[in-house]
């Protein structure tokens, strides 16, 4: 039976691959984002305008939701001394507070599902200290905290998990991968000697939303090419 999935931010990068993959699986997807980039093909999904950073932005949801995926993110990489209050606030709004607002709105519909799943996104920089990541690692650290807290509070009917990504080849990361030298250096930092691909992330999301992951909740899964746990000699 097709699942009903709410996807926040599904028109670019990882979100678009999640949308493509979920539709290929036959699931009904509501894609909610600030823009639809000129009316691009959404693979038959329903689209609605939604700004997670706006406290008055509202979702039009069905009676029942089986899954929620929150994709909006940011990459703010600066030395700590150059990070302003505004930088920290923007990262919190996009990555954490927007997620909180979305879950709050979707929760009644998720609770009506027999077994619902929420998938959020963190970063390898939370577990592994990386220079210039003070703002984004703080915001994503909050995501890891709420992942575990909500997994406990909403069990057994709603599972909550996060994927902690390393650098992934998306438009948002273009500035970090826009030359052969940058791409090669980024690949060399990972034990698997490459950066991630959005389709690989979408596959992990498919798993966590699906029935095969019905015994998994409260986990932060490192999808990072081994960066957080491996040191090659």
Secondary structure, 3 states (H helix, E strand, C coil): CCCEEEEECCCCHHHHHHHHHHHHCCCEEEEEECCCCCCCCCCCCEEEECCCCCCCCCCCCCCCCCEEEECCCCCCCCCHHHCCHHHHHHHHHHHHHHHHHHHHHHHHHHHCCCCEEEEEEEEHHHHCCCCCCHHHHHHHHHHHHHHHHHHHHHCCCEEEEEEEECCECCHHHHHHCCCHHHHHHHHHCCCCCCCECHHHHHHHHHHHHCHHHCCCCCCEEEECCCCCCCCCC
